[in-house]
Amino acid sequence: MKHQVLIAAPGRDVEAVLAAQALAKAAREAGLEIDVHLESAGDAPAAPALLVGAPDHPQAAQAAQVVALDAVLADPAAALALLSAQPNAAQQVRVVAITSCPTGIAHTFMAAEGLQQGAAELGHAIRVETQGSVGAGTPLTAQEIAEADVVIIAADREVDRARFAGKRVFASNTKPAITGGAALITRALAEASVQAGGETAGAAPAKAERTGPYKHLMTGVSFMLPFVVAGGLLIALAFALGGIHANDDAAAGTLAHTLFEIGAKGGFALIVPALAGYIAYSIADRPGIAPGMIGGMIAASQGAGFLGGIVAGFIAGYGVEALNRAIRLPRNLAGLKPMLILPLLGTLITGLLMVYAVGTPVAAVLSFLTEWLRGMQGSSAIALGLILGAMMAFDMGGPVNKASYAFSVGLIASQVYTPMAATMAAGMTPPLGIALATVLFRSRFSAEERDGAGATAVLGLAFITEGAIPFAARDPLRMIPAFVAGSALAGAISMAMGVELRVPHGGVFVLPIPGAVTHLGAYALAIAAGTLTTALLAGLLRRPLPTTA
């Protein structure tokens, strides 16, 4: 069987000819039959088995495999190996994917939808597992994974890849899946690498690509959130049942006091260890969890709080990762490394550093930050609210938004609740404001946009800022400033009024719980003012729809 190869490299004609010669030589040595076509010569097959060029080339969607020109020049034999690995042309390419974001809500499902639409465009079969806020939705089966030609992980947090050992895996964040599912699938088929980990039972699987500190932090925050939510709501219920003195010794034995103990000494006590443990897990996989959590416990006992937990998580994660690379054992002893050696040495290193070097100075920094935030009055509180609010609306679920959210959630562990209130008010404002704008300025929005406004408003009420993304995507230069202005105002009013929020998610649906939020009237005012500001600015800045003749 002859494989059709197309080299498409505009402006690099000489290198294209060299690549054609290198492929022809490598094919003869490998016993493969290929026909090499140069696009520059006007010779292009309709559906090449291998496209040498950019993934966004017009014919990339029709090609079975895509590889870069530089990769062919560097190793033509490896490029030809893709021809042997590709599925039979008569069969459908099978893709399995996992999508996940730190909070497991909007971006998780938007990425899944983008991949499903992209697969449909390319004619590929796909199964997507969404790792949302309540766990894995429609989890992939072992048979589906075994039959897949490629595994795509589109996630803004680290996911466990142990089950994909030996499969071709491609990792990305959620944004490419949302904005161009077809392009991401095409790129994955061309660039996926084999996931290690199948050789040694129990060993920590190697990662297909190194991920940055921000992604590790977001993984820690995502696993920490359930502890914050559970603990905060139980404390709120305790105050609702027993009043402000529910945690006093005089109330011991009452249901309210018991609920407070569970929330404060159970849920909240695990916030920092969970944050540190899962930052380390994101970096070093399962061997990093124990050193990270123990480091987080030490940080909490030293008063270093969430800042100490972050530091402990990174020390444990990168420490265990370095040990994993440095320690080499005989094959029959390799199973001891992830279960015994790495957790033991990682905990030893992390613990000693936290006790003797890191914990005390970080505790001092957190103490200063806590007292400064608690003492905020007037213009300083307003300034912080403006900054946090603007960050929430700037990219609506992107890195800037998540940085504001992670900062506010972390402070809950230090009993500082005002930034969380400002952050949630600001996050609700963009979808609520744009939904209101479609009512106040009907003529400036299409019928499709007006029909979708109801769902956008519900997302806003639930504190899902991403509900406003479709409106921002259509007109970012006008809509994003309107969103930022309204969110900044909501955050500033909330901070100025000293509103405190003990629960990091839920929107208006957690506000009726007694004790969950203070100064409820002022908080409602902040959300309403931000919503109205966004609606008015969005309506005034929005270009009128073209009139039909």
C-alpha positions as CSV (number, residue, x, y, z in Angstrom):
1,M,0.0,0.0,0.0
2,K,1.4,3.4,-1.0
3,H,1.0,6.3,1.5
4,Q,0.4,9.7,0.0
5,V,2.6,12.4,1.6
6,L,2.0,16.2,1.1
7,I,4.7,18.7,2.0
8,A,3.1,22.2,2.4
9,A,5.7,24.8,3.4
10,P,5.1,28.2,1.8
11,G,8.3,30.2,1.5
12,R,10.5,27.2,2.4
13,D,10.8,25.6,-1.0
14,V,14.4,24.4,-0.6
15,E,13.7,22.9,2.8
16,A,10.6,21.2,1.4
17,V,12.7,19.5,-1.3
18,L,15.3,18.4,1.3
19,A,12.5,17.0,3.4
20,A,11.1,15.1,0.4
21,Q,14.5,13.5,-0.3
22,A,14.9,12.6,3.4
23,L,11.5,11.0,3.5
24,A,12.1,9.0,0.4
25,K,15.4,7.7,1.7
26,A,13.9,6.8,5.1
27,A,11.0,5.1,3.4
28,R,13.3,2.9,1.4
29,E,15.2,1.9,4.5
30,A,12.0,1.1,6.4
31,G,10.4,-0.8,3.5
32,L,7.5,1.7,3.2
33,E,6.0,2.8,-0.1
34,I,5.3,6.5,-0.3
35,D,4.5,9.1,-2.9
36,V,5.8,12.5,-1.9
37,H,4.0,15.6,-3.3
38,L,5.2,19.2,-3.1
39,E,2.4,21.7,-2.8
40,S,4.7,24.4,-4.3
41,A,4.7,22.2,-7.5
42,G,0.9,22.2,-7.7
43,D,0.8,18.5,-6.8
44,A,-1.5,17.9,-3.8
45,P,-3.5,14.8,-3.1
46,A,-7.1,15.3,-1.7
47,A,-6.6,13.3,1.5
48,P,-2.9,12.7,2.3
49,A,-1.9,10.1,4.8
50,L,0.8,12.5,6.1
51,L,0.8,16.3,5.8
52,V,4.2,18.0,6.4
53,G,3.3,21.5,7.4
54,A,1.4,23.6,9.9
55,P,-1.6,22.2,11.8
56,D,-3.8,25.1,10.6
57,H,-3.1,24.3,6.9
58,P,-6.4,24.0,4.9
59,Q,-5.8,20.3,4.2
60,A,-4.9,19.4,7.7
61,A,-8.4,18.3,8.4
62,Q,-8.3,15.8,5.5
63,A,-4.9,14.4,6.5
64,A,-4.6,11.3,8.7
65,Q,-1.4,12.7,10.3
66,V,0.2,16.1,10.5
67,V,3.8,16.8,11.4
68,A,6.0,20.0,11.3
69,L,8.6,20.5,8.6
70,D,11.4,21.0,11.1
71,A,10.5,17.7,12.8
72,V,10.8,15.9,9.4
73,L,14.2,17.5,8.7
74,A,15.4,16.5,12.2
75,D,14.1,12.9,12.2
76,P,12.4,11.7,9.0
77,A,12.2,8.1,10.3
78,A,10.1,9.3,13.3
79,A,7.8,11.1,10.9
80,L,7.3,8.0,8.8
81,A,6.6,6.0,12.0
82,L,3.3,7.9,12.2
83,L,2.2,6.2,9.0
84,S,2.6,2.8,10.6
85,A,0.8,4.0,13.8
86,Q,-2.2,5.6,12.1
87,P,-5.5,3.7,12.0
88,N,-6.7,2.0,8.8
89,A,-8.1,4.6,6.4
90,A,-11.4,2.7,6.2
91,Q,-11.9,3.0,10.0
92,Q,-13.0,6.1,11.9
93,V,-10.4,7.8,14.1
94,R,-11.4,7.2,17.7
95,V,-10.7,10.0,20.2
96,V,-11.3,10.0,24.0
97,A,-10.9,13.1,26.0
98,I,-11.1,14.6,29.5
99,T,-12.1,18.2,30.2
100,S,-11.8,19.9,33.6
101,C,-11.4,23.3,35.1
102,P,-10.5,24.3,38.7
103,T,-14.1,24.8,39.8
104,G,-15.5,22.1,37.5
105,I,-18.4,24.2,36.1
106,A,-18.5,26.3,33.0
107,H,-15.2,25.8,31.2
108,T,-15.4,22.0,31.8
109,F,-18.5,21.6,29.7
110,M,-17.8,24.3,27.2
111,A,-14.5,22.5,26.4
112,A,-16.4,19.2,26.0
113,E,-18.9,20.8,23.7
114,G,-16.0,22.3,21.6
115,L,-14.3,18.9,21.2
116,Q,-17.5,17.2,20.3
117,Q,-18.3,19.8,17.6
118,G,-14.7,19.6,16.3
119,A,-14.9,15.8,16.0
120,A,-18.1,16.0,14.2
121,E,-16.5,18.5,11.7
122,L,-13.6,16.1,11.1
123,G,-15.7,12.9,11.0
124,H,-14.1,11.4,14.0
125,A,-15.7,9.4,16.8
126,I,-15.2,11.0,20.3
127,R,-16.1,10.3,23.9
128,V,-15.6,13.0,26.5
129,E,-15.3,12.5,30.2
130,T,-16.1,15.8,32.1
131,Q,-14.4,16.0,35.5
132,G,-16.8,18.5,37.0
133,S,-17.5,19.8,40.5
134,V,-19.3,16.5,41.5
135,G,-16.7,14.1,40.0
136,A,-16.4,12.5,36.6
137,G,-19.4,12.7,34.4
138,T,-19.9,9.8,31.9
139,P,-16.5,8.3,32.9
140,L,-14.5,6.6,30.1
141,T,-14.4,2.8,30.2
142,A,-11.3,0.7,30.0
143,Q,-12.5,-0.6,26.6
144,E,-13.0,2.9,25.2
145,I,-9.5,3.9,26.3
146,A,-8.0,0.7,24.8
147,E,-9.7,1.3,21.5
148,A,-8.8,5.0,21.2
149,D,-6.3,6.3,18.7
150,V,-5.5,9.3,20.8
151,V,-6.3,10.7,24.3
152,I,-6.9,14.5,24.7
153,I,-6.7,16.1,28.1
154,A,-8.1,19.6,27.9
155,A,-7.8,20.8,31.5
156,D,-6.8,23.8,33.6
157,R,-5.8,21.5,36.5
158,E,-3.8,18.3,36.7
159,V,-5.7,15.1,36.1
160,D,-4.7,11.5,36.9
161,R,-3.2,9.9,33.7
162,A,-2.3,6.5,35.2
163,R,-5.0,4.7,33.2
164,F,-3.6,6.1,29.9
165,A,-0.2,4.4,30.2
166,G,0.9,3.2,26.8
167,K,-1.6,5.4,24.9
168,R,-0.8,8.4,22.8
169,V,-1.8,11.4,25.0
170,F,-2.0,15.1,24.2
171,A,-2.5,17.7,27.0
172,S,-3.8,21.3,26.6
173,N,-5.7,23.8,28.7
174,T,-9.5,24.3,28.1
175,K,-9.2,27.4,25.9
176,P,-8.1,25.7,22.6
177,A,-10.9,23.2,23.0
178,I,-13.5,25.9,23.5
179,T,-12.3,28.2,20.7
180,G,-11.3,25.5,18.1
181,G,-12.1,21.9,18.9
182,A,-11.3,20.7,15.4
183,A,-7.9,22.3,15.3
184,L,-7.0,20.9,18.7
185,I,-8.0,17.4,17.7
186,T,-5.9,17.7,14.5
187,R,-2.9,19.0,16.5
188,A,-3.4,16.1,19.0
189,L,-3.3,13.5,16.3
190,A,0.0,15.0,15.0
191,E,1.8,15.8,18.2
192,A,0.5,13.3,20.9
193,S,3.2,11.4,22.7
194,V,3.1,8.0,24.4
195,Q,2.2,8.2,28.1
196,A,4.7,6.4,30.2
197,G,3.9,4.4,33.3
198,G,3.0,1.0,31.9
199,E,6.3,-0.6,32.6
200,T,6.5,-0.4,36.4
201,A,3.4,-1.3,38.4
202,G,2.7,1.2,41.0
203,A,5.2,3.8,39.7
204,A,4.1,7.4,39.4
205,P,3.2,8.0,35.7
206,A,5.4,10.4,33.9
207,K,3.7,13.6,32.7
208,A,3.4,14.1,28.9
209,E,4.3,17.8,29.4
210,R,5.6,20.0,32.2
211,T,3.0,22.3,33.6
212,G,3.6,25.7,35.2
213,P,3.1,26.8,38.8
214,Y,-0.2,28.5,38.1
215,K,-1.8,25.2,36.9
216,H,-0.5,23.5,40.0
217,L,-1.9,26.2,42.2
218,M,-5.3,25.9,40.5
219,T,-5.3,22.2,41.0
220,G,-4.7,22.7,44.7
221,V,-7.5,25.3,44.9
222,S,-10.0,23.0,43.1
223,F,-9.4,20.2,45.6
224,M,-9.5,22.7,48.5
225,L,-12.9,24.2,47.6
226,P,-15.1,21.4,49.0
227,F,-13.5,21.7,52.4
228,V,-14.1,25.5,52.4
229,V,-17.7,25.1,51.2
230,A,-18.6,22.3,53.7
231,G,-16.9,24.0,56.6
232,G,-18.3,27.5,55.9
233,L,-21.9,26.3,55.5
234,L,-21.8,24.2,58.7
235,I,-20.5,27.3,60.6
236,A,-23.2,29.4,59.1
237,L,-25.8,26.9,60.1
238,A,-24.3,26.8,63.6
239,F,-24.8,30.6,64.0
240,A,-28.3,30.3,62.5
241,L,-29.3,27.8,65.2
242,G,-27.4,29.1,68.2
243,G,-26.7,32.7,67.5
244,I,-23.4,34.5,67.6
245,H,-22.3,32.6,70.7
246,A,-22.8,29.1,69.2
247,N,-19.1,28.4,69.6
248,D,-18.8,29.5,73.2
249,D,-18.0,26.8,75.9
250,A,-21.4,27.6,77.5
251,A,-23.1,26.2,74.4
252,A,-21.1,22.9,74.5
253,G,-23.4,19.9,73.9
254,T,-25.9,21.8,71.8
255,L,-26.5,21.0,68.1
256,A,-25.3,24.5,67.1
257,H,-22.0,24.0,69.0
258,T,-21.5,20.6,67.5
259,L,-22.1,21.9,63.9
260,F,-19.6,24.7,64.6
261,E,-17.0,22.1,65.8
262,I,-17.5,20.0,62.7
263,G,-17.2,23.0,60.4
264,A,-14.3,24.8,62.1
265,K,-12.2,21.9,63.5
266,G,-13.1,19.4,60.8
267,G,-13.7,21.2,57.5
268,F,-11.6,24.4,58.0
269,A,-8.8,22.5,59.7
270,L,-8.2,20.6,56.4
271,I,-8.2,23.6,54.1
272,V,-4.5,24.2,54.2
273,P,-3.4,20.6,54.1
274,A,-5.7,19.9,51.2
275,L,-4.3,22.9,49.3
276,A,-0.7,21.9,49.9
277,G,-1.3,18.2,49.3
278,Y,-2.9,18.7,45.9
279,I,-0.5,21.3,44.7
280,A,2.2,18.6,45.4
281,Y,0.0,16.0,43.7
282,S,-0.3,18.2,40.6
283,I,3.5,18.4,40.4
284,A,4.7,14.9,41.5
285,D,1.5,12.8,41.2
286,R,0.4,10.5,44.1
287,P,3.8,10.3,45.8
288,G,3.6,14.0,46.5
289,I,0.3,14.0,48.4
290,A,1.6,12.8,51.8
291,P,4.6,15.2,51.9
292,G,2.3,18.1,50.7
293,M,-0.5,17.5,53.2
294,I,1.9,17.0,56.1
295,G,3.7,20.2,55.1
296,G,0.3,21.9,55.0
297,M,-0.5,20.7,58.5
298,I,2.8,22.1,59.7
299,A,2.1,25.4,58.0
300,A,-1.3,25.6,59.7
301,S,0.1,24.8,63.1
302,Q,2.7,27.5,62.7
303,G,0.1,30.1,61.8
304,A,1.4,30.4,58.2
305,G,-2.1,29.7,56.8
306,F,-2.8,29.4,53.1
307,L,0.4,31.2,52.1
308,G,2.4,28.6,54.1
309,G,0.3,25.9,52.5
310,I,1.1,27.1,49.0
311,V,4.8,27.2,49.8
312,A,4.7,23.7,51.4
313,G,2.9,22.3,48.4
314,F,5.5,23.6,46.0
315,I,8.4,22.4,48.2
316,A,6.9,18.9,48.5
317,G,5.9,18.7,44.8
318,Y,9.2,19.8,43.3
319,G,11.2,18.0,46.0
320,V,9.5,14.7,45.3
321,E,9.8,15.2,41.6
322,A,13.5,15.8,41.9
323,L,13.9,12.7,44.1
324,N,12.0,10.6,41.6
325,R,14.4,11.6,38.9
326,A,17.5,11.2,41.0
327,I,16.7,7.8,42.7
328,R,17.3,4.8,40.5
329,L,16.4,1.3,41.8
330,P,16.6,-2.2,40.4
331,R,13.4,-3.2,38.6
332,N,12.4,-5.6,41.3
333,L,12.6,-2.8,43.9
334,A,11.0,-0.1,41.8
335,G,7.6,-0.5,43.5
336,L,9.1,0.7,46.8
337,K,9.8,4.1,45.4
338,P,6.3,5.6,45.1
339,M,4.9,3.8,48.2
340,L,7.8,4.2,50.7
341,I,10.9,6.1,49.6
342,L,9.4,9.2,47.9
343,P,6.7,9.9,50.6
344,L,9.3,9.3,53.4
345,L,12.1,11.5,52.0
346,G,9.7,14.0,50.6
347,T,8.0,14.5,54.0
348,L,11.4,14.7,55.7
349,I,12.6,17.4,53.4
350,T,9.4,19.4,53.4
351,G,8.9,19.1,57.2
352,L,12.4,20.2,58.0
353,L,12.3,23.2,55.6
354,M,8.9,24.3,57.0
355,V,10.0,24.0,60.6
356,Y,13.4,25.5,60.4
357,A,13.4,27.8,57.3
358,V,10.1,28.7,55.8
359,G,7.2,28.5,58.3
360,T,8.1,31.4,60.6
361,P,8.8,34.1,57.9
362,V,5.7,33.1,56.0
363,A,3.6,33.2,59.1
364,A,4.8,36.7,59.7
365,V,3.9,37.8,56.2
366,L,0.4,36.2,56.6
367,S,-0.1,37.9,59.9
368,F,0.8,41.3,58.4
369,L,-1.5,40.7,55.4
370,T,-4.4,39.5,57.7
371,E,-4.2,42.5,60.0
372,W,-3.9,44.9,57.1
373,L,-7.0,43.4,55.5
374,R,-9.0,43.4,58.7
375,G,-8.0,47.0,59.3
376,M,-9.0,48.2,55.9
377,Q,-11.2,51.2,56.0
378,G,-12.3,53.9,53.5
379,S,-10.2,54.4,50.4
380,S,-8.0,51.3,51.0
381,A,-10.9,48.9,51.2
382,I,-12.5,50.5,48.1
383,A,-9.2,50.2,46.2
384,L,-9.0,46.5,47.0
385,G,-12.6,45.9,46.0
386,L,-12.1,47.8,42.7
387,I,-9.0,45.6,41.9
388,L,-10.6,42.3,42.9
389,G,-13.8,43.2,41.0
390,A,-12.0,44.3,37.8
391,M,-10.0,41.1,37.8
392,M,-13.1,38.9,38.1
393,A,-14.6,40.5,34.9
394,F,-11.4,41.0,32.9
395,D,-11.2,37.5,31.4
396,M,-14.3,35.7,33.0
397,G,-12.8,32.4,34.1
398,G,-9.3,32.9,32.7
399,P,-6.1,33.3,34.7
400,V,-6.7,36.8,36.0
401,N,-10.2,35.9,37.2
402,K,-8.9,32.7,38.9
403,A,-6.1,34.6,40.6
404,S,-8.6,37.0,42.2
405,Y,-10.8,34.0,43.2
406,A,-7.9,31.9,44.6
407,F,-6.7,34.9,46.7
408,S,-10.1,35.4,48.2
409,V,-10.7,31.7,48.9
410,G,-7.3,31.3,50.6
411,L,-8.1,34.1,53.0
412,I,-11.2,32.3,54.3
413,A,-8.8,29.9,56.0
414,S,-7.4,32.9,57.9
415,Q,-10.9,34.1,58.9
416,V,-10.8,37.1,56.5
417,Y,-14.1,37.0,54.7
418,T,-14.5,40.5,53.1
419,P,-12.5,39.8,49.9
420,M,-14.6,36.7,49.2
421,A,-17.8,38.8,49.4
422,A,-16.4,41.3,47.0
423,T,-15.1,38.6,44.6
424,M,-18.5,36.8,44.4
425,A,-20.5,40.0,43.9
426,A,-18.1,41.0,41.1
427,G,-18.3,37.6,39.5
428,M,-22.1,37.7,39.4
429,T,-22.3,41.1,37.8
430,P,-21.2,40.5,34.1
431,P,-23.9,37.8,33.3
432,L,-26.6,39.6,35.3
433,G,-25.7,43.0,33.7
434,I,-25.7,41.8,30.1
435,A,-28.9,39.9,30.7
436,L,-30.5,43.2,31.9
437,A,-29.0,45.1,29.0
438,T,-30.9,42.8,26.5
439,V,-34.1,44.0,28.2
440,L,-33.3,47.7,28.5
441,F,-31.8,48.0,25.0
442,R,-33.7,45.3,23.0
443,S,-33.0,47.0,19.7
444,R,-29.2,46.6,20.1
445,F,-29.3,42.8,20.6
446,S,-30.4,40.1,18.2
447,A,-33.3,37.8,18.8
448,E,-30.9,34.9,19.5
449,E,-29.1,37.0,22.1
450,R,-32.3,38.0,23.8
451,D,-33.5,34.4,23.9
452,G,-30.3,33.3,25.6
453,A,-30.4,36.1,28.2
454,G,-32.6,34.1,30.6
455,A,-30.0,31.3,30.8
456,T,-27.2,33.9,31.2
457,A,-29.1,35.5,34.1
458,V,-29.4,32.1,35.9
459,L,-25.7,31.6,35.5
460,G,-25.1,35.0,37.0
461,L,-27.3,34.3,40.0
462,A,-25.3,31.1,40.5
463,F,-21.9,33.0,40.4
464,I,-20.8,31.5,37.0
465,T,-19.2,34.5,35.4
466,E,-18.5,32.5,32.2
467,G,-22.2,33.0,31.3
468,A,-21.2,36.4,29.8
469,I,-18.5,35.0,27.5
470,P,-20.6,34.6,24.4
471,F,-21.5,38.3,24.5
472,A,-17.9,39.4,25.2
473,A,-16.7,37.2,22.3
474,R,-18.9,38.9,19.8
475,D,-17.8,42.5,20.8
476,P,-14.8,42.3,23.2
477,L,-13.6,45.9,22.9
478,R,-17.0,47.3,24.0
479,M,-18.3,44.6,26.3
480,I,-15.3,43.8,28.4
481,P,-14.9,47.4,29.6
482,A,-18.6,47.4,30.5
483,F,-18.2,44.2,32.5
484,V,-15.0,45.4,34.3
485,A,-16.7,48.7,35.3
486,G,-19.7,47.1,36.8
487,S,-17.7,44.4,38.6
488,A,-15.2,46.9,40.0
489,L,-18.1,49.0,41.4
490,A,-19.8,45.9,42.9
491,G,-16.5,44.8,44.6
492,A,-15.8,48.4,45.8
493,I,-19.2,48.8,47.4
494,S,-19.0,45.3,49.1
495,M,-15.6,46.1,50.6
496,A,-16.6,49.6,51.6
497,M,-19.6,48.2,53.5
498,G,-17.5,45.5,55.2
499,V,-19.6,42.7,53.9
500,E,-18.3,39.2,54.9
501,L,-19.0,36.0,53.1
502,R,-18.0,32.6,54.5
503,V,-18.9,30.4,51.5
504,P,-16.8,30.6,48.3
505,H,-19.5,29.7,45.8
506,G,-23.2,29.4,45.2
507,G,-24.3,33.0,44.3
508,V,-27.6,34.1,45.6
509,F,-28.6,30.6,46.5
510,V,-26.4,30.6,49.6
511,L,-27.3,34.1,50.7
512,P,-30.5,33.2,52.5
513,I,-28.6,30.9,54.9
514,P,-28.3,32.8,58.2
515,G,-24.6,33.5,59.0
516,A,-23.4,32.9,55.4
517,V,-23.2,36.6,54.7
518,T,-23.2,39.8,56.8
519,H,-24.9,43.1,55.9
520,L,-27.2,41.3,53.4
521,G,-28.9,44.6,52.4
522,A,-25.6,46.3,51.6
523,Y,-24.5,43.2,49.6
524,A,-27.7,43.2,47.6
525,L,-27.1,46.9,46.9
526,A,-23.5,46.2,45.7
527,I,-24.7,43.5,43.3
528,A,-27.6,45.6,42.0
529,A,-25.4,48.7,41.5
530,G,-22.8,46.6,39.6
531,T,-25.5,44.9,37.5
532,L,-27.1,48.2,36.5
533,T,-23.8,49.8,35.7
534,T,-22.8,47.0,33.4
535,A,-26.3,47.0,31.7
536,L,-26.2,50.7,31.0
537,L,-22.6,50.7,29.7
538,A,-23.1,47.6,27.6
539,G,-26.3,49.1,26.1
540,L,-24.7,52.5,25.4
541,L,-21.5,51.1,24.0
542,R,-23.1,48.3,21.9
543,R,-23.3,49.2,18.2
544,P,-26.9,49.3,16.9
545,L,-27.8,46.3,14.8
546,P,-27.9,46.9,11.0
547,T,-31.3,47.7,9.8
548,T,-32.8,45.6,7.0
549,A,-34.2,47.2,4.0
